[in-house]
Amino acid sequence: MLPRRSAGLIVVVTTMTSLGLSAAATSQASAETAEPQAAGTRVAGTQAGGQRSPAGALSAREPVNLTELRREAEKAAKDLEAATKALEQRRTKIGQAQKELSAKLRELQAAERAFAQVRQPLSDLVGMLYQQPVGGDTAGLLSGDSGTDTLQAMTTLTQLVAERDRVLEESGRLQAERERLAGEAQELRATTLLAEAQMNAEIKTLQARSAKLVKSLTDALVKLGVKIGKGKGAGCDPTRVNSAGEFPNGLIPAAYLCPLQQKGHQLRADAAIAFISMNEAYRKRFGRPMCVTDAYRSLAEQQSVYYRRPGFAAVPGRSNHGWGLAVDLCGGVQNFRSAEFNWVEANGKKFGWIHPAWAYSSPFEPWHWEYDPKLGSLL
């Protein structure tokens, strides 16, 4: 039997109401780094002197760097995913409840058909009594002289009364069951509409918040010189990172990649955002941006490099370049133990970028650097 008001529904609705409607206040990144944060990473929303601009306030304080913007966008995406999943789970439960209700209604219909069969003998008895009235033999029955026909008629009458009582009782039970099921169906429809309306409103709110954070991040990147294309799917959306991993190595669509300030080069969104932040710190230290010879490589590009530089390129389909998580640097970084190399080695981890152990010796590639998503997620 379905409850009049499901406690589970109340828990689901309450949980959904608490999901991410207000952006969490973020703490300012620690200043304990070898290089100060580049001024270019500060985004619109906070004016000089610490005063907040009136537009675009998403939380108690606007994020002040790309890493915080990326983290908030990823959190908004997770909140949206959780809300969508909760809605789907609710719909599944509602569907199951509707199936159970339909099964009960079918049982009720079967019971009503059986009830119709019960009523038929009663109708037959009534017809027989009309054909064989017993009223004239009542005196004989009382005096003890009743004949066989009269006794038979009275027996039939007794049976008729008993059947009538049974039929009335069954009819009352079926009517009560019908009313109960009708009430449950109405309650289910009402709670379904309420829950879906509230959850859909929650999802729309989260979608709007996620889109706004992604736009803020994209706008900040544009101000730093990243040329973001226009049109559907364009931008630098860190919420697509997980989806990018669903594509084969070297076959990631452009919509799941993010351009760098260095023209013609792209990386996966989280790697790109971290690299752009590192590039700004590098620019402040050396007075020029980082030099990039390679970033994301398509499968065809990786095959070309593999055959042109045997022993210095991963097998096509296995390279981190094909995942959009590696860069090859120039401008001095390619020279082992140069000032530029040492700076990237010392500061790269603060942005999630590392020089892998193998690149120190086998093969020796001082120009090759990789983004570590696990390390980046901790920043």
C-alpha positions in Angstrom: 0.0 0.0 0.0 1.4 3.4 -1.0 1.7 6.0 1.8 -0.4 9.2 1.7 2.7 11.3 1.7 6.0 9.6 1.2 8.7 10.5 3.7 11.2 9.6 1.0 9.8 12.4 -1.2 10.3 14.9 1.6 13.9 13.8 2.0 14.6 14.0 -1.7 13.0 17.5 -2.1 14.7 18.8 1.0 18.1 17.5 -0.3 17.5 19.0 -3.7 16.6 22.4 -2.2 19.9 22.5 -0.4 22.0 21.8 -3.5 24.2 24.6 -4.5 21.7 27.5 -4.7 24.3 29.8 -3.2 27.9 29.8 -4.4 30.3 28.9 -1.6 32.6 31.6 -0.5 36.1 30.9 -1.6 39.2 31.8 0.4 42.0 33.8 -1.3 44.9 31.7 -2.6 48.0 31.5 -0.4 50.7 33.9 -1.2 53.4 31.4 -0.3 54.6 30.8 -3.9 57.9 31.4 -5.5 56.4 33.9 -7.9 53.5 36.3 -7.1 50.3 35.9 -9.0 50.3 37.8 -12.2 48.0 40.8 -12.2 46.4 39.6 -15.4 44.8 36.7 -13.7 42.5 38.9 -11.7 39.1 39.0 -13.2 36.2 41.5 -13.5 34.0 41.7 -10.5 36.4 43.2 -7.9 37.4 46.8 -8.4 40.5 48.6 -7.2 40.5 49.1 -3.5 38.6 45.9 -2.8 35.2 47.2 -3.7 32.9 44.8 -5.6 31.4 45.8 -8.9 27.6 45.4 -8.9 27.4 43.1 -11.9 27.9 39.4 -11.9 28.2 38.7 -8.1 27.9 34.9 -7.8 29.1 34.4 -4.2 30.1 36.2 -1.1 33.3 37.2 -3.0 34.2 36.9 -6.7 37.0 34.5 -7.4 40.3 36.3 -8.0 42.2 33.9 -10.3 41.6 31.4 -13.0 42.1 28.4 -10.7 39.3 29.5 -8.4 37.1 30.2 -11.4 37.8 26.8 -12.8 37.2 25.1 -9.4 33.8 26.9 -9.0 32.7 26.0 -12.5 33.6 22.3 -11.9 31.7 22.4 -8.6 28.7 23.9 -10.3 28.8 21.2 -12.9 28.9 18.5 -10.2 26.0 20.1 -8.4 24.0 20.1 -11.6 25.0 16.5 -12.3 23.8 15.5 -8.8 20.5 17.3 -9.2 19.9 15.8 -12.6 20.7 12.3 -11.2 18.3 12.8 -8.2 15.6 13.8 -10.6 16.1 10.7 -12.7 16.1 8.6 -9.6 12.8 10.2 -8.5 11.3 9.6 -11.9 12.4 6.0 -11.7 10.7 5.6 -8.3 7.6 7.3 -9.6 7.5 5.0 -12.6 7.8 2.0 -10.3 5.0 3.2 -8.1 2.8 3.8 -11.2 3.5 0.2 -12.3 2.5 -1.1 -8.9 -0.6 1.0 -8.9 -1.5 -0.3 -12.4 -1.0 -3.8 -11.2 -3.4 -3.2 -8.3 -6.0 -1.7 -10.6 -5.7 -4.8 -12.8 -6.3 -7.0 -9.7 -9.3 -4.9 -8.9 -10.7 -5.4 -12.3 -10.2 -9.1 -12.0 -12.0 -9.1 -8.6 -14.9 -7.2 -10.1 -15.2 -9.7 -12.9 -15.3 -12.5 -10.3 -17.8 -10.5 -8.3 -20.0 -10.4 -11.4 -19.9 -14.2 -11.5 -20.9 -14.3 -7.9 -24.0 -12.2 -8.5 -25.2 -14.4 -11.3 -26.5 -17.3 -9.0 -28.2 -14.6 -6.9 -30.1 -13.4 -10.0 -31.0 -17.0 -10.9 -32.5 -17.5 -7.4 -34.5 -14.4 -7.6 -35.9 -15.5 -11.0 -36.9 -18.9 -9.5 -38.7 -17.4 -6.6 -40.7 -15.3 -8.9 -41.7 -18.5 -10.7 -42.4 -20.4 -7.4 -43.9 -18.0 -4.9 -44.0 -19.3 -1.3 -46.4 -16.8 0.3 -49.5 -19.1 0.3 -47.8 -21.9 2.3 -46.7 -19.8 5.3 -49.6 -21.1 7.5 -48.7 -24.7 6.8 -45.1 -24.1 7.6 -46.1 -22.6 11.0 -48.5 -25.5 11.9 -46.0 -28.2 11.0 -48.0 -29.3 7.9 -45.8 -27.7 5.4 -45.2 -29.7 2.3 -42.0 -30.5 0.5 -42.3 -27.7 -2.0 -42.8 -25.2 0.8 -39.8 -26.4 2.7 -37.7 -26.3 -0.5 -38.9 -22.8 -1.1 -38.0 -21.6 2.4 -34.6 -23.3 2.0 -34.1 -21.4 -1.2 -35.1 -18.2 0.5 -32.6 -18.7 3.3 -29.9 -19.3 0.8 -31.0 -16.2 -1.1 -30.6 -14.1 2.0 -27.2 -15.6 2.8 -26.0 -15.0 -0.7 -27.4 -11.4 -0.7 -25.5 -10.7 2.5 -22.3 -12.1 1.1 -22.7 -10.2 -2.1 -23.3 -7.0 -0.3 -20.3 -7.5 1.9 -18.1 -8.2 -1.1 -19.5 -5.3 -3.0 -18.6 -3.0 0.0 -15.1 -4.4 0.1 -14.5 -3.8 -3.6 -15.9 -0.3 -3.4 -13.6 0.6 -0.5 -10.6 -0.9 -2.4 -11.6 1.1 -5.5 -11.8 4.3 -3.5 -8.4 3.6 -1.8 -6.7 3.0 -5.1 -8.3 6.1 -6.7 -7.0 8.1 -3.7 -3.5 6.7 -4.1 -3.5 7.5 -7.8 -4.5 11.1 -7.1 -1.9 11.4 -4.4 0.8 10.0 -6.7 0.0 12.4 -9.5 0.0 15.4 -7.1 3.3 14.5 -5.4 4.8 13.7 -8.8 3.9 17.2 -10.2 5.2 18.9 -7.0 8.5 17.1 -7.0 9.2 17.5 -10.7 8.3 21.2 -10.6 10.6 21.8 -7.7 13.5 19.7 -9.1 13.2 21.3 -12.5 13.3 24.7 -11.0 16.5 23.7 -9.1 18.1 22.3 -12.2 17.4 25.5 -14.2 19.0 27.5 -11.4 22.1 25.3 -11.4 22.3 25.4 -15.2 22.2 29.2 -15.1 24.8 29.3 -12.4 27.1 26.9 -14.3 26.7 28.8 -17.6 27.5 32.1 -15.8 30.6 30.8 -14.2 31.8 29.3 -17.5 31.2 32.7 -19.2 33.1 34.5 -16.5 36.0 32.2 -16.9 35.9 32.6 -20.7 35.7 36.4 -20.4 38.7 36.3 -18.1 40.7 34.2 -20.6 39.8 36.6 -23.4 41.2 39.5 -21.4 44.4 37.6 -21.0 44.7 37.3 -24.8 43.2 33.9 -25.4 41.2 34.0 -28.7 38.0 32.1 -28.0 36.0 31.3 -31.1 32.3 32.1 -31.4 29.3 29.9 -32.0 27.8 26.9 -30.3 30.3 24.9 -28.3 33.0 27.6 -28.5 34.7 28.7 -25.3 36.8 27.2 -22.6 34.5 25.0 -20.5 36.1 23.0 -17.7 32.8 21.2 -17.1 33.5 19.2 -20.3 36.7 17.7 -19.0 35.1 14.3 -18.0 33.3 14.2 -21.4 36.6 14.8 -23.2 38.0 11.6 -21.7 35.3 9.6 -23.5 36.9 10.3 -26.9 39.9 8.3 -28.2 43.4 9.6 -27.9 44.0 12.2 -30.6 40.4 12.4 -31.6 39.0 14.9 -29.1 36.6 17.4 -30.8 37.6 21.0 -30.8 34.6 21.9 -28.6 36.2 19.9 -25.7 39.6 21.7 -26.0 40.6 25.2 -25.0 43.0 27.5 -27.0 46.2 28.9 -25.4 47.5 32.4 -25.7 50.1 30.8 -28.1 48.3 30.8 -31.5 47.5 27.5 -33.0 47.8 25.5 -29.8 45.1 23.8 -27.6 44.8 21.7 -24.5 42.1 20.1 -22.5 40.3 22.8 -20.6 41.7 22.2 -17.1 45.2 21.8 -18.5 44.8 24.9 -20.6 43.5 27.1 -17.7 46.4 25.9 -15.5 48.9 26.6 -18.3 47.6 30.1 -18.9 48.0 30.9 -15.2 51.6 29.5 -15.3 52.2 31.5 -18.5 51.2 34.8 -16.7 53.6 34.1 -13.9 56.3 33.2 -16.4 55.7 36.4 -18.3 56.1 38.4 -15.1 59.4 36.7 -14.3 61.0 36.8 -17.8 59.1 39.6 -19.5 57.8 37.4 -22.3 55.2 34.6 -22.6 56.2 30.9 -22.7 57.2 29.5 -26.1 55.2 26.5 -27.2 56.1 24.2 -30.1 53.5 21.5 -29.5 50.4 21.0 -27.4 47.4 18.9 -28.3 48.1 16.6 -31.2 45.6 14.9 -33.3 46.1 11.2 -34.1 47.4 12.1 -37.6 49.8 14.6 -36.2 51.1 12.1 -33.6 51.6 9.6 -36.4 53.6 12.1 -38.3 55.8 13.0 -35.4 56.3 9.3 -34.5 57.6 8.5 -38.0 59.7 11.7 -38.3 61.3 11.4 -34.9 61.6 7.7 -34.0 62.4 7.2 -30.3 61.3 10.8 -29.4 57.6 10.4 -29.7 55.0 8.1 -28.1 53.2 5.4 -30.1 50.2 7.1 -31.8 47.2 6.7 -29.5 49.2 6.6 -26.3 50.7 10.1 -26.1 49.6 12.6 -23.5 49.7 15.1 -26.3 46.7 13.2 -27.7 44.8 13.7 -24.4 45.5 17.4 -24.5 47.6 17.1 -21.3 51.2 17.8 -22.6 53.2 20.6 -24.1 56.6 20.9 -25.7 58.3 24.2 -24.8 61.0 26.4 -26.3 62.3 29.8 -25.6 65.0 28.5 -23.3 63.0 25.9 -21.4 64.2 23.2 -23.9 67.7 23.8 -22.6 68.3 21.6 -19.5 69.2 23.6 -16.4 68.7 26.9 -18.1 67.1 29.7 -16.0 63.8 29.1 -17.9 63.9 25.3 -17.3 64.7 25.7 -13.7 61.9 28.2 -13.2 59.3 25.9 -14.8 60.6 22.9 -12.8 60.4 24.9 -9.5 57.1 26.6 -10.1 55.2 24.2 -12.5 53.7 22.1 -9.7 52.0 25.1 -8.3 49.9 25.1 -11.5 49.6 21.3 -11.9 52.4 21.0 -14.4 55.3 18.6 -14.0 58.4 17.4 -15.8 57.8 13.6 -15.9 60.6 11.4 -14.5 61.2 9.6 -17.7 61.9 12.9 -19.6 65.0 13.5 -17.5 66.7 10.5 -19.1 64.8 8.0 -21.3 64.3 9.6 -23.7 65.9 12.9 -22.5 63.3 15.6 -23.3 63.8 18.8 -21.3 61.2 20.5 -23.5 58.3 18.1 -22.6 56.0 19.0 -19.7 52.7 17.3 -18.6 49.6 18.4 -16.7 48.7 16.2 -13.8 44.9 16.3 -13.2 45.2 14.9 -9.7 47.8 17.5 -8.7 45.7 20.2 -10.4 42.6 19.3 -8.6 44.3 19.9 -5.3 45.3 23.5 -6.1 
